[in-house]
Amino acid sequence: MTSSQLPIAQRHYEIVITRSEFIPGVDVIEIPGAGYWASEESAREALAKLKRGECPMTHETEPGFDPVACPVCGRMEQTAE
């Protein structure tokens, strides 16, 4: 069984902060396997949801972009209105 087949709460997630390759002086806040966040605070909130077995994603995409499956729960994105 792969990690992505485990229930969300049983997977191992952690916050990883690195420097942006594209914007000097800007940090990239990521939870590998779950996505990117705008702040460390929002990443901590997402990590808490993951530990409770909840998906932290919005499941929305901007008009003009093709919907994709959520990397965490598999739910398809919907186009934002």
N, C-alpha and C positions, 0 to 999 in steps of 0.2 A: 504494500500500500504506500503510495507516495504521500508527501506532506499535504498536497492540495486535496487529497481524498479524505483527510482527517476532518472531523468537525472543527469549525473555526476556533473554538476555545481550546482545542488540543494542539493547535499548531504553534510553532515558536516564532514570535515576531519581536523585533527590537527596532529602536529608532537609531538611524545612522545619519550623522551629519558630516557632510564633506563640502569642500570649496567648489563653487561653480567653475567649470572649465570655460564658460562663455562670458560670464559677467564677473570681472575682478572684484574681490572682497565680499561676494555674496555667498551665503551658505545654502546648500541644497539639503533639505530635510526629507528623508525617505524612510519608509518602512518597507524594506525589500519584500517583494511579493504582494504588496498591498497598495503601493503608490507613493505620491509625493504630497507634502503639506506646506502651507504658506508660513507656518510658524511652529516653533517647538511646542508651544502650548496646544495648538490644534492637533499636532502629532500625538501628544500625550493623551488627549481626549480620544483620539482614534484607537490608540493602543489599549486604553481602558475598555472601549467597546469590543475590540477583538478578544480580549481576555474574558469578557462576559458572553462571547459567542455571537455577538452582533456584528453585522457588516457596517463599516463606517462610511461607505461610499454613497454618493448622491444618486447614482444610476441615471444621470442626465448627461446629454451631450448637446453642444451648440448646433443650431440649424446649419446644414451644409456638410456636417461630418457624419460618417456612417456609424451607427450604433455598434458597439462591441460588447462582448460578454465581460462581466465584472471578474477581475482576477481573483477575488476573494470568495464570492458566493455563486458566481456563474450567471446571475440575473442579467438580462440584456438591458442596455441603456435605452432610455427614451429621449426623444428630442425635446429640449427645453422650449417653452413657449415664450 
